[in-house]
């Protein structure tokens, strides 16, 4: 987790404070004027009261001066009310502006913001730190007004008698040193206090996000202890902070009475020499109190220190550079995606190293690989949710950073594993984007994503409030997919967006993607063999590079490739030798209900019989997809899954789908298929 700069006074933090003050300049000026006016009225009051007392003691008419005194008291009350209103509204306005600016920057940073700071820390800074930094304009204006009291008090003492001002000024440097020491001591304490607050907020956000896991594991007490573990540090920093303020206030209170007594003693001597009147002595004592207004100054200084430390934490977020955008439009094109020498790192780890990849427009590329291979990162790079550390990504020949922001976002659509649905209604959520699509397109997208049926069952259909829409994980994914389909554009990126769907729904959606009217280029992060089988080609990521690029049927020869799919691949390997039995025992081929692939001989991609239709299916290149069931060339998924698919699709349809997938030629002979622009690393010596 990042640590704030020393005393929060980082360059971006200071710049942010100045910008906040400029944003509230008019209100700050009014607040300063009101504060100075109140200080001026407070300075006039002792003189008027003193004059009134002198008149009363000499039995002279004093009615007018009594009225002046009452008027000043009323004016002070009105000015205090105005100051309170201006103080509150200025704080709120500055805080809202800071939160708006920081929120916009965080959204512009995208995933890099949470990777750098963590979601909990970001929330703590945008809520707590922004509120504290938002007090800076009023604290600054109030400090200027607070200085008017002591300065005016010293001037007034000099006007009554220069000796009174001289006595006070003799001890003023000590008071200034105390205030400076307080600012120095409290800055580090405040910064540490806010940092620990951020750690607690980050841990709480993690716990809330994993509430179901925590409850299922029965570790509520342990997680509570983990979240609150930094509390002793927070308490220690808080005690140090208040101790510093207490010491400063105590020292100031110890010095201030000595100065006041010195002024009153000198005033008494001058009274004894008939150089001052009783009223002037009264006024001098009051001015001495105003001149030693250290308590007010300590409070305002503490507010400024807290605001400065908070602004430093906000400045760290602003110091992260947001991606810039160009102004180029996209030329006409089919959505050709190119990665040229792309290298991407996360921390000290190189996730992708020198990747060269071309996806022709209108084709589907599945990206597979073990966990941590960089699949999601490659998907993020494809639509510029992240930028590579080296190399470039192009869409229809234009580097993504050169595209205008709206042009890029209209051209690339995304669907994610855990989509966040935004908007007021379900229709708003599906149509969310740079420009809202028409209602008919929203409904068509929902039908393509197999979401239309359950949306229509909602109380108000597409007009149902999103907050009142209970959804399973699969239903949320379908709405996320519908949003991506409604978006349109040239490139559609699905980052494991089918993982929560049942097999039947996944089959329907992948079929719509590859055979329907979704005209965009498709980049699909796949964890299921059935999904990879439907793609035009598969990019197999391994060790930061594209290990191979070929149709799924060809890659399925490799045991390591099959192991990428986990239990599906393991099941396929275990049943390879006995696969022919599935079509010979009457349980699959004859009935046409199993849809189980039967690889022939020792070669897993040799001539095979798709038992769902009872007819042999052979690939054009002498290999066979080993296909079966509605997965359309599922090449070795678990038999139970294939059977579930097969029972819902006719045998002839399964045979046709298997033929389409298994007969896909190699990339070298298929114009328009995805290809590498440099040789990939061979898969165990096999030709990719």
C-alpha positions as CSV (number, residue, x, y, z in Angstrom):
1,X,0.0,0.0,0.0
2,X,1.4,3.4,-0.9
3,X,2.6,5.6,1.9
4,X,1.9,9.3,1.9
5,X,4.5,11.8,1.4
6,X,6.1,13.6,4.4
7,X,3.5,15.6,6.3
8,X,1.2,15.2,3.4
9,X,2.8,18.2,1.7
10,X,3.5,16.5,-1.7
11,X,3.6,18.7,-4.8
12,X,0.3,17.3,-6.1
13,X,-1.3,17.8,-2.7
14,X,-0.3,21.4,-2.5
15,X,-1.5,22.0,-6.1
16,X,-4.8,20.3,-5.2
17,X,-5.2,22.6,-2.1
18,X,-4.6,25.7,-4.3
19,X,-7.1,24.5,-6.9
20,X,-9.7,23.8,-4.1
21,X,-9.2,27.3,-2.8
22,X,-9.5,28.8,-6.3
23,X,-12.6,26.8,-6.8
24,X,-14.2,28.3,-3.7
25,X,-12.5,31.7,-4.1
26,X,-15.7,33.8,-3.9
27,X,-17.0,32.0,-0.8
28,X,-13.6,32.2,0.8
29,X,-13.5,35.9,0.2
30,X,-16.9,36.3,1.7
31,X,-16.0,34.2,4.6
32,X,-12.8,36.1,5.1
33,X,-14.7,39.4,5.0
34,X,-17.3,38.2,7.5
35,X,-14.5,36.9,9.8
36,X,-12.6,40.1,9.5
37,X,-15.8,42.1,10.1
38,X,-16.5,40.0,13.2
39,X,-12.9,40.6,14.4
40,X,-13.3,44.3,13.7
41,X,-16.6,44.4,15.7
42,X,-14.9,42.5,18.4
43,X,-12.0,45.1,18.5
44,X,-14.4,48.0,18.6
45,X,-16.5,46.6,21.4
46,X,-13.8,47.0,24.2
47,X,-13.2,50.6,23.1
48,X,-16.9,51.4,23.1
49,X,-17.4,49.6,26.4
50,X,-14.5,51.5,27.9
51,X,-15.8,54.8,26.7
52,X,-19.3,53.9,28.1
53,X,-17.8,53.1,31.4
54,X,-15.9,56.3,31.6
55,X,-19.0,58.3,30.8
56,X,-21.0,56.4,33.4
57,X,-18.3,57.0,36.1
58,X,-18.3,60.7,35.4
59,X,-22.2,60.8,35.3
60,X,-22.1,62.1,31.8
61,X,-24.9,61.2,29.2
62,X,-24.0,57.7,27.9
63,X,-27.2,56.6,26.2
64,X,-25.7,56.8,22.7
65,X,-22.6,54.7,23.7
66,X,-24.8,52.1,25.4
67,X,-26.7,51.8,22.1
68,X,-23.4,51.5,20.3
69,X,-22.4,48.7,22.6
70,X,-25.8,46.9,22.1
71,X,-25.5,47.3,18.3
72,X,-22.0,45.9,18.3
73,X,-23.2,42.8,20.3
74,X,-26.1,42.3,17.9
75,X,-23.7,42.7,14.9
76,X,-21.3,40.1,16.3
77,X,-24.2,37.6,16.7
78,X,-25.3,38.2,13.1
79,X,-21.8,37.9,11.7
80,X,-21.2,34.7,13.7
81,X,-24.4,33.2,12.1
82,X,-23.3,34.2,8.6
83,X,-19.8,32.8,9.3
84,X,-21.3,29.5,10.4
85,X,-23.5,29.2,7.2
86,X,-20.6,30.2,4.9
87,X,-18.3,27.8,6.7
88,X,-20.6,24.8,6.2
89,X,-21.6,25.5,2.6
90,X,-18.0,26.2,1.6
91,X,-16.8,23.0,3.2
92,X,-19.5,21.0,1.4
93,X,-18.8,22.7,-1.9
94,X,-15.1,22.1,-1.8
95,X,-15.5,18.5,-0.7
96,X,-17.9,17.8,-3.5
97,X,-15.5,19.3,-6.0
98,X,-12.6,17.3,-4.7
99,X,-14.6,14.1,-4.8
100,X,-15.8,14.8,-8.3
101,X,-12.2,15.5,-9.5
102,X,-10.8,12.4,-7.8
103,X,-13.6,10.1,-8.9
104,X,-13.1,11.2,-12.5
105,X,-9.4,10.6,-12.3
106,X,-9.9,7.2,-10.7
107,X,-12.3,6.2,-13.4
108,X,-9.9,7.4,-16.0
109,X,-7.1,5.3,-14.5
110,X,-9.4,2.3,-14.7
111,X,-8.1,-1.0,-13.2
112,X,-4.7,0.6,-12.5
113,X,-6.3,2.6,-9.7
114,X,-7.3,-0.4,-7.7
115,X,-4.1,-2.3,-8.5
116,X,-2.1,0.7,-7.2
117,X,-4.1,1.6,-4.1
118,X,-6.8,-1.1,-3.4
119,X,-10.5,-0.5,-3.5
120,X,-10.8,0.0,0.3
121,X,-8.0,2.6,0.4
122,X,-9.5,4.4,-2.6
123,X,-12.9,4.6,-0.8
124,X,-11.2,5.9,2.4
125,X,-9.4,8.6,0.5
126,X,-12.4,9.6,-1.6
127,X,-14.6,9.8,1.4
128,X,-12.6,10.6,4.5
129,X,-9.5,12.4,3.1
130,X,-11.6,14.4,0.7
131,X,-13.8,15.6,3.5
132,X,-10.8,16.7,5.5
133,X,-9.1,18.3,2.6
134,X,-12.3,20.1,1.8
135,X,-12.0,22.1,5.0
136,X,-8.8,23.8,3.7
137,X,-10.5,26.8,2.0
138,X,-12.5,27.6,5.1
139,X,-9.6,27.0,7.4
140,X,-7.4,29.3,5.3
141,X,-10.1,32.0,5.3
142,X,-10.8,31.6,9.0
143,X,-7.0,31.7,9.7
144,X,-6.8,35.1,8.0
145,X,-9.7,36.3,10.1
146,X,-8.3,34.7,13.2
147,X,-5.1,36.7,12.7
148,X,-7.1,39.9,12.5
149,X,-7.9,39.6,16.2
150,X,-4.4,39.3,17.6
151,X,-3.0,41.9,15.1
152,X,-5.8,44.3,15.8
153,X,-5.4,43.8,19.5
154,X,-1.7,44.7,19.3
155,X,-2.5,47.8,17.2
156,X,-5.2,48.8,19.7
157,X,-2.8,48.5,22.6
158,X,-0.4,50.7,20.8
159,X,-3.1,53.3,20.2
160,X,-4.0,53.3,23.9
161,X,-0.4,53.6,24.9
162,X,2.8,52.5,23.0
163,X,4.2,50.9,26.2
164,X,1.3,48.4,26.3
165,X,2.1,47.2,22.8
166,X,5.9,47.0,23.6
167,X,5.3,44.8,26.6
168,X,3.1,42.5,24.6
169,X,5.5,42.3,21.6
170,X,8.4,41.4,23.9
171,X,6.7,38.0,24.6
172,X,5.1,37.4,21.2
173,X,8.1,35.6,19.6
174,X,7.8,32.8,22.2
175,X,4.1,32.4,21.3
176,X,5.0,32.2,17.6
177,X,7.6,29.5,18.3
178,X,5.1,27.4,20.2
179,X,2.7,27.5,17.2
180,X,5.4,26.5,14.8
181,X,6.4,23.6,17.0
182,X,2.8,22.4,17.1
183,X,2.5,22.5,13.3
184,X,5.7,20.5,13.0
185,X,4.8,17.9,15.6
186,X,1.2,17.3,14.6
187,X,1.8,16.9,10.8
188,X,3.5,13.5,11.1
189,X,0.9,12.3,13.6
190,X,-2.1,13.3,11.4
191,X,-0.5,11.7,8.3
192,X,0.1,8.4,10.2
193,X,-3.5,8.5,11.6
194,X,-5.0,8.8,8.1
195,X,-2.7,6.1,6.7
196,X,-3.9,3.6,9.3
197,X,-7.5,4.6,8.7
198,X,-7.0,3.7,5.1
199,X,-5.6,0.3,6.0
200,X,-8.7,-0.5,8.1
201,X,-11.0,0.7,5.3
202,X,-9.1,-1.5,2.8
203,X,-9.4,-4.6,5.0
204,X,-13.1,-3.9,5.6
205,X,-13.8,-3.6,1.9
206,X,-12.1,-7.0,1.3
207,X,-14.2,-8.6,4.1
208,X,-17.4,-7.2,2.8
209,X,-16.6,-8.4,-0.7
210,X,-15.9,-11.9,0.6
211,X,-18.8,-12.0,3.1
212,X,-20.3,-15.2,1.8
213,X,-17.0,-17.0,1.9
214,X,-16.3,-15.8,5.4
215,X,-19.8,-16.9,6.6
216,X,-19.4,-20.3,4.9
217,X,-16.1,-20.8,6.5
218,X,-17.4,-19.7,9.9
219,X,-14.5,-17.3,10.3
220,X,-16.4,-14.1,11.3
221,X,-14.5,-13.6,14.5
222,X,-11.2,-14.1,12.9
223,X,-12.0,-11.7,10.1
224,X,-13.2,-9.1,12.5
225,X,-9.9,-9.4,14.4
226,X,-8.0,-9.0,11.1
227,X,-10.0,-5.9,10.0
228,X,-9.5,-4.3,13.4
229,X,-5.9,-5.4,13.9
230,X,-4.5,-1.9,13.1
231,X,-6.6,-0.3,15.8
232,X,-3.8,-0.1,18.3
233,X,-1.7,1.8,15.7
234,X,-4.7,4.1,15.1
235,X,-5.1,4.7,18.8
236,X,-1.4,5.4,19.2
237,X,-1.4,7.8,16.3
238,X,-4.5,9.5,17.6
239,X,-3.0,9.9,21.1
240,X,0.1,11.4,19.6
241,X,-1.9,13.8,17.5
242,X,-4.1,15.0,20.4
243,X,-1.0,15.1,22.7
244,X,0.7,17.4,20.3
245,X,-2.3,19.7,20.2
246,X,-2.7,19.5,24.0
247,X,0.9,20.4,24.6
248,X,0.7,23.3,22.2
249,X,-2.5,24.6,23.8
250,X,-1.1,24.1,27.3
251,X,2.0,26.0,26.5
252,X,0.1,28.7,24.7
253,X,-2.3,29.0,27.7
254,X,0.7,29.2,30.0
255,X,2.4,32.0,28.0
256,X,-0.8,33.9,27.2
257,X,-1.8,34.8,30.8
258,X,1.7,36.0,31.6
259,X,1.5,38.4,28.6
260,X,-2.0,39.5,29.7
261,X,-0.9,40.1,33.2
262,X,2.1,42.1,32.0
263,X,-0.1,44.3,29.9
264,X,-2.6,44.8,32.8
265,X,0.2,45.6,35.2
266,X,1.7,48.2,32.9
267,X,-1.8,49.6,32.3
268,X,-2.3,49.8,36.1
269,X,0.9,51.8,36.5
270,X,-0.2,54.2,33.7
271,X,-3.6,54.5,35.4
272,X,-1.8,55.4,38.7
273,X,0.1,58.1,36.8
274,X,-3.1,59.4,35.3
275,X,-2.1,58.5,31.8
276,X,-5.0,56.1,31.3
277,X,-8.6,56.2,32.4
278,X,-10.5,53.3,34.0
279,X,-12.2,52.6,30.7
280,X,-8.9,52.5,28.8
281,X,-7.6,50.0,31.4
282,X,-10.7,47.9,30.8
283,X,-10.2,48.1,27.0
284,X,-6.5,47.3,27.4
285,X,-7.2,44.1,29.3
286,X,-9.7,43.0,26.7
287,X,-7.2,43.8,23.9
288,X,-4.5,41.8,25.7
289,X,-6.9,38.8,25.6
290,X,-7.5,39.3,21.9
291,X,-3.8,39.7,21.1
292,X,-3.0,36.4,22.8
293,X,-5.7,34.5,21.0
294,X,-3.5,31.5,20.7
295,X,-6.3,29.0,21.3
296,X,-8.1,30.2,18.2
297,X,-4.9,30.1,16.2
298,X,-4.0,26.6,17.4
299,X,-7.4,25.3,16.3
300,X,-7.2,26.9,12.9
301,X,-3.6,25.7,12.5
302,X,-4.7,22.1,13.4
303,X,-7.4,22.2,10.8
304,X,-4.9,23.4,8.2
305,X,-2.5,20.6,9.1
306,X,-5.2,17.9,8.8
307,X,-6.4,19.4,5.5
308,X,-2.8,19.4,4.2
309,X,-2.1,15.8,5.2
310,X,-5.4,14.7,3.6
311,X,-4.6,16.6,0.4
312,X,-1.3,14.8,0.3
313,X,-3.1,11.5,0.2
314,X,-5.4,12.7,-2.5
315,X,-2.4,14.1,-4.4
316,X,-0.9,10.6,-4.6
317,X,-3.9,9.4,-6.6
318,X,-3.7,12.4,-8.9
319,X,0.0,11.8,-9.3
320,X,-0.8,8.5,-11.2
321,X,-0.9,9.5,-14.8
322,X,-4.2,8.8,-16.6
323,X,-4.0,7.4,-20.1
324,X,-4.2,10.1,-22.8
325,X,-6.3,9.9,-25.9
326,X,-5.7,11.1,-29.4
327,X,-8.2,12.6,-31.9
328,X,-8.0,10.2,-34.8
329,X,-11.2,8.6,-36.0
330,X,-11.3,5.0,-37.0
331,X,-11.1,4.4,-40.8
332,X,-13.6,2.0,-42.4
333,X,-12.7,-1.6,-41.6
334,X,-13.8,-5.0,-40.3
335,X,-12.3,-4.7,-36.8
336,X,-8.8,-6.2,-37.5
337,X,-6.9,-6.4,-34.2
338,X,-3.1,-6.4,-34.1
339,X,-0.6,-6.8,-31.2
340,X,2.9,-5.9,-32.2
341,X,5.7,-6.8,-29.8
342,X,3.5,-6.3,-26.8
343,X,5.1,-6.7,-23.4
344,X,3.1,-6.1,-20.2
345,X,4.3,-6.3,-16.6
346,X,2.6,-6.4,-13.3
347,X,4.9,-5.2,-10.6
348,X,8.2,-7.0,-11.1
349,X,6.7,-9.8,-13.1
350,X,6.5,-9.9,-16.9
351,X,3.2,-11.4,-17.7
352,X,3.3,-11.0,-21.5
353,X,6.6,-10.9,-23.4
354,X,6.9,-9.7,-27.0
355,X,3.5,-11.0,-28.1
356,X,2.8,-10.6,-31.8
357,X,-0.7,-11.5,-32.8
358,X,-3.2,-10.6,-35.6
359,X,-6.9,-11.3,-35.4
360,X,-8.6,-10.6,-38.8
361,X,-11.8,-8.7,-38.8
362,X,-15.0,-10.8,-38.3
363,X,-13.2,-13.8,-36.8
364,X,-13.3,-15.4,-33.4
365,X,-10.1,-16.0,-31.4
366,X,-10.2,-17.9,-28.2
367,X,-7.5,-17.2,-25.7
368,X,-6.6,-20.1,-23.4
369,X,-3.9,-20.8,-20.8
370,X,-3.3,-21.8,-17.3
371,X,-4.1,-19.4,-14.4
372,X,-1.8,-16.5,-14.4
373,X,-0.9,-16.9,-18.1
374,X,-2.0,-13.4,-18.9
375,X,-5.4,-14.1,-20.6
376,X,-7.3,-11.3,-18.8
377,X,-4.4,-8.9,-19.3
378,X,-4.3,-9.6,-23.0
379,X,-8.1,-9.0,-23.1
380,X,-7.6,-5.7,-21.3
381,X,-4.9,-4.6,-23.7
382,X,-7.1,-5.4,-26.7
383,X,-9.6,-2.7,-25.8
384,X,-7.1,-0.4,-23.9
385,X,-8.3,-1.0,-20.4
386,X,-4.6,-1.2,-19.8
387,X,-1.6,-0.1,-21.8
388,X,1.4,-2.3,-22.7
389,X,4.8,-1.5,-21.2
390,X,6.3,-2.0,-24.7
391,X,4.8,-2.6,-28.2
392,X,1.5,-1.4,-29.5
393,X,-2.0,-2.5,-30.1
394,X,-3.9,-1.5,-33.3
395,X,-7.5,-1.6,-34.4
396,X,-7.9,-1.5,-38.2
397,X,-4.4,-0.1,-38.4
398,X,-4.7,2.7,-35.9
399,X,-2.8,2.5,-32.6
400,X,-5.3,2.6,-29.8
401,X,-3.7,5.6,-27.9
402,X,-4.2,7.7,-31.1
403,X,-8.0,7.2,-31.1
404,X,-10.4,9.7,-29.6
405,X,-11.9,8.5,-26.3
406,X,-15.5,8.2,-27.5
407,X,-14.3,6.6,-30.8
408,X,-12.5,3.9,-29.0
409,X,-15.3,3.2,-26.5
410,X,-17.8,2.9,-29.3
411,X,-15.6,0.6,-31.2
412,X,-14.8,-1.9,-28.4
413,X,-17.4,-3.8,-26.3
414,X,-16.6,-5.8,-23.2
415,X,-18.3,-8.5,-21.1
416,X,-16.7,-9.7,-17.9
417,X,-16.8,-12.6,-15.5
418,X,-18.4,-10.6,-12.8
419,X,-20.2,-7.7,-14.6
420,X,-21.1,-4.6,-12.6
421,X,-24.5,-3.5,-13.8
422,X,-25.1,0.3,-13.7
423,X,-28.2,2.3,-14.4
424,X,-31.7,2.8,-12.9
425,X,-33.6,0.1,-14.8
426,X,-32.7,-3.2,-16.5
427,X,-33.0,-1.5,-19.8
428,X,-30.6,1.2,-18.6
429,X,-28.1,-1.4,-17.5
430,X,-28.2,-3.2,-20.9
431,X,-27.9,0.1,-22.8
432,X,-25.1,1.5,-20.6
433,X,-22.4,3.1,-22.7
434,X,-21.1,6.3,-24.4
435,X,-24.4,6.5,-26.3
436,X,-27.6,4.6,-25.4
437,X,-28.8,2.2,-28.0
438,X,-32.5,2.2,-29.1
439,X,-35.0,0.0,-27.2
440,X,-35.3,-2.6,-30.0
441,X,-31.5,-3.2,-30.1
442,X,-31.5,-3.6,-26.3
443,X,-34.2,-6.3,-26.6
444,X,-32.4,-8.0,-29.5
445,X,-29.2,-8.0,-27.5
446,X,-31.0,-9.6,-24.5
447,X,-32.4,-12.3,-26.8
448,X,-28.9,-13.1,-28.1
449,X,-27.6,-13.3,-24.5
450,X,-30.6,-15.6,-23.5
451,X,-31.7,-12.9,-21.0
452,X,-34.9,-11.8,-22.6
453,X,-37.1,-14.5,-21.1
454,X,-36.2,-13.9,-17.4
455,X,-36.3,-10.1,-17.9
456,X,-39.8,-10.3,-19.2
457,X,-40.8,-12.3,-16.1
458,X,-39.8,-9.3,-13.9
459,X,-42.7,-7.2,-12.5
460,X,-42.1,-4.4,-15.0
461,X,-40.0,-6.2,-17.6
462,X,-37.2,-4.0,-18.9
463,X,-38.5,-1.1,-16.9
464,X,-37.9,-2.9,-13.6
465,X,-35.6,-1.0,-11.2
466,X,-32.2,-2.7,-11.2
467,X,-32.1,-2.5,-7.4
468,X,-35.3,-4.6,-7.3
469,X,-34.0,-7.3,-9.6
470,X,-32.8,-10.4,-7.8
471,X,-30.3,-12.1,-10.0
472,X,-28.2,-15.3,-9.9
473,X,-24.6,-15.2,-11.1
474,X,-25.5,-16.6,-14.5
475,X,-28.3,-14.0,-14.9
476,X,-26.0,-11.2,-14.1
477,X,-23.5,-12.6,-16.7
478,X,-26.3,-12.7,-19.3
479,X,-27.2,-9.1,-18.7
480,X,-23.5,-8.2,-19.0
481,X,-23.3,-10.1,-22.3
482,X,-26.5,-8.3,-23.4
483,X,-24.8,-5.0,-22.6
484,X,-21.8,-5.9,-24.7
485,X,-24.0,-7.1,-27.6
486,X,-26.2,-3.9,-27.5
487,X,-23.0,-1.9,-27.6
488,X,-22.1,-3.1,-31.1
489,X,-18.7,-1.9,-32.3
490,X,-16.0,-3.6,-34.2
491,X,-14.3,-5.6,-31.5
492,X,-16.1,-7.7,-28.8
493,X,-14.0,-8.9,-25.9
494,X,-15.4,-11.5,-23.6
495,X,-13.2,-11.9,-20.5
496,X,-14.4,-15.3,-19.1
497,X,-17.9,-13.9,-19.5
498,X,-19.5,-17.3,-19.9
499,X,-18.1,-19.0,-16.8
500,X,-21.3,-18.8,-14.7
501,X,-23.6,-20.1,-17.5
502,X,-25.0,-23.5,-17.7
503,X,-23.8,-25.6,-20.6
504,X,-27.0,-25.2,-22.7
505,X,-27.0,-21.4,-22.4
506,X,-23.3,-21.2,-23.1
507,X,-23.9,-23.3,-26.2
508,X,-26.6,-21.0,-27.5
509,X,-24.7,-17.9,-26.9
510,X,-21.4,-19.2,-28.4
511,X,-23.4,-20.4,-31.4
512,X,-24.9,-16.9,-31.8
513,X,-21.5,-15.4,-31.5
514,X,-19.9,-17.6,-34.2
515,X,-22.9,-18.2,-36.5
516,X,-25.3,-15.4,-35.8
517,X,-25.5,-11.7,-36.7
518,X,-22.8,-10.5,-34.3
519,X,-20.5,-9.0,-36.9
520,X,-17.7,-7.8,-34.6
521,X,-14.3,-9.4,-34.3
522,X,-14.5,-11.6,-31.2
523,X,-11.8,-12.1,-28.6
524,X,-12.9,-14.7,-26.1
525,X,-11.0,-15.7,-22.9
526,X,-12.0,-19.4,-22.6
527,X,-11.8,-21.9,-19.8
528,X,-14.0,-24.6,-21.4
529,X,-13.0,-26.7,-24.3
530,X,-16.4,-26.3,-25.8
531,X,-16.0,-22.6,-26.0
532,X,-12.5,-22.9,-27.6
533,X,-13.8,-25.4,-30.1
534,X,-16.2,-23.0,-31.6
535,X,-13.6,-20.3,-32.3
536,X,-11.9,-19.9,-35.6
537,X,-8.5,-20.3,-33.9
538,X,-7.1,-20.6,-30.4
539,X,-4.2,-18.6,-29.0
540,X,-2.5,-20.8,-26.3
541,X,-0.7,-18.6,-23.8
542,X,2.2,-20.1,-21.9
543,X,5.1,-18.5,-20.2
544,X,4.2,-15.0,-21.3
545,X,4.1,-15.9,-25.0
546,X,1.8,-17.4,-27.5
547,X,2.9,-21.0,-27.4
548,X,0.7,-22.0,-30.4
549,X,-2.0,-20.6,-32.6
550,X,-4.2,-23.1,-34.4
551,X,-7.8,-24.5,-34.4
552,X,-8.8,-26.3,-31.3
553,X,-9.0,-29.6,-33.1
554,X,-5.3,-29.5,-34.0
555,X,-4.1,-28.3,-30.5
556,X,-6.1,-31.0,-28.8
557,X,-3.4,-33.5,-29.9
558,X,-1.1,-32.0,-27.2
559,X,-1.5,-33.5,-23.7
560,X,-0.3,-30.2,-22.2
561,X,-3.0,-28.3,-24.1
562,X,-5.7,-30.7,-22.9
563,X,-4.4,-30.2,-19.3
564,X,-5.1,-26.5,-19.6
565,X,-8.8,-27.3,-19.3
566,X,-8.4,-29.0,-16.0
567,X,-10.9,-31.7,-15.2
568,X,-12.3,-31.7,-18.7
569,X,-9.0,-32.6,-20.2
570,X,-8.2,-35.1,-17.4
571,X,-11.5,-36.8,-18.1
572,X,-10.7,-37.0,-21.8
573,X,-7.3,-38.5,-21.2
574,X,-8.7,-41.1,-18.9
575,X,-11.4,-42.2,-21.4
576,X,-9.2,-42.1,-24.6
577,X,-8.4,-45.8,-24.6
578,X,-12.0,-46.9,-23.9
579,X,-13.7,-44.2,-26.0
580,X,-14.8,-46.6,-28.8
581,X,-16.8,-48.5,-26.2
582,X,-19.1,-45.5,-25.9
583,X,-20.3,-45.9,-29.4
584,X,-20.4,-49.7,-29.4
585,X,-22.4,-50.5,-26.3
586,X,-25.6,-49.0,-27.6
587,X,-25.6,-46.3,-25.0
588,X,-24.4,-43.5,-27.3
589,X,-24.2,-44.0,-31.0
590,X,-27.3,-45.9,-31.8
591,X,-29.6,-44.0,-29.7
592,X,-28.2,-40.7,-30.6
593,X,-28.5,-39.4,-27.0
594,X,-24.9,-39.4,-25.8
595,X,-23.2,-37.1,-28.3
596,X,-19.9,-38.6,-27.0
597,X,-16.8,-38.3,-29.2
598,X,-14.9,-41.5,-29.9
599,X,-11.4,-40.8,-30.9
600,X,-10.0,-43.5,-33.1
601,X,-6.9,-45.5,-32.2
602,X,-4.0,-44.1,-30.2
603,X,-4.2,-40.7,-32.0
604,X,-6.7,-38.5,-30.1
605,X,-7.4,-36.6,-33.2
606,X,-7.6,-39.5,-35.6
607,X,-10.7,-40.5,-37.5
608,X,-13.5,-40.6,-35.1
609,X,-17.2,-41.3,-35.0
610,X,-19.6,-38.8,-33.5
611,X,-21.9,-41.3,-31.9
612,X,-24.7,-38.8,-31.5
613,X,-25.5,-39.1,-35.2
614,X,-24.0,-42.5,-35.8
615,X,-22.0,-41.3,-38.7
616,X,-18.2,-40.9,-39.0
617,X,-17.0,-37.3,-39.1
618,X,-13.6,-36.7,-40.5
619,X,-11.6,-33.4,-40.8
620,X,-10.5,-32.1,-44.1
621,X,-6.8,-32.3,-43.1
622,X,-6.9,-35.9,-42.1
623,X,-7.6,-35.2,-38.4
624,X,-10.8,-35.1,-36.6
625,X,-12.1,-32.8,-34.0
626,X,-13.2,-35.7,-31.8
627,X,-16.4,-33.7,-31.6
628,X,-19.8,-34.6,-30.1
629,X,-22.9,-33.2,-28.6
630,X,-24.2,-29.7,-28.8
631,X,-20.8,-28.3,-27.7
632,X,-19.9,-28.5,-31.4
633,X,-16.5,-30.1,-31.4
634,X,-16.1,-30.3,-27.6
635,X,-13.0,-32.5,-28.1
636,X,-12.9,-34.3,-24.8
637,X,-15.2,-32.5,-22.3
638,X,-16.6,-34.7,-19.5
639,X,-19.0,-37.3,-20.8
640,X,-21.8,-36.2,-18.4
641,X,-21.6,-32.7,-19.6
642,X,-21.8,-33.8,-23.3
643,X,-24.7,-36.0,-22.5
644,X,-26.7,-33.1,-20.9
645,X,-26.1,-31.1,-24.0
646,X,-26.9,-33.9,-26.4
647,X,-30.3,-34.7,-24.9
648,X,-31.5,-31.2,-26.0
649,X,-30.3,-31.2,-29.6
650,X,-31.1,-33.5,-32.5
651,X,-28.5,-36.0,-33.8
652,X,-28.4,-34.4,-37.2
653,X,-27.8,-31.0,-35.8
654,X,-24.9,-32.3,-33.7
655,X,-23.3,-34.0,-36.6
656,X,-23.5,-30.8,-38.7
657,X,-22.1,-28.7,-35.9
658,X,-19.3,-31.2,-35.3
659,X,-18.4,-31.2,-39.0
660,X,-18.2,-27.4,-39.1
661,X,-15.8,-27.3,-36.3
662,X,-13.7,-30.3,-36.9
663,X,-13.2,-29.5,-40.6
664,X,-11.6,-26.1,-39.8
665,X,-8.3,-26.0,-41.8
666,X,-5.0,-24.9,-40.4
667,X,-4.2,-21.2,-40.1
668,X,-1.7,-21.3,-42.8
669,X,-4.2,-22.4,-45.4
670,X,-7.2,-20.4,-44.1
671,X,-7.3,-16.8,-45.3
672,X,-8.8,-14.5,-42.7
673,X,-7.9,-16.7,-39.8
674,X,-6.0,-15.3,-36.8
675,X,-2.3,-15.7,-37.1
676,X,1.0,-14.8,-35.5
677,X,3.2,-12.3,-37.2
678,X,6.3,-14.1,-35.7
679,X,6.8,-17.8,-35.0
680,X,5.2,-18.9,-31.7
681,X,7.0,-21.3,-29.4
682,X,6.2,-24.9,-30.7
683,X,4.0,-27.1,-28.5
684,X,6.3,-30.1,-27.8
685,X,7.6,-29.9,-31.3
686,X,4.2,-29.9,-32.9
687,X,3.4,-27.6,-35.8
688,X,1.2,-24.8,-34.5
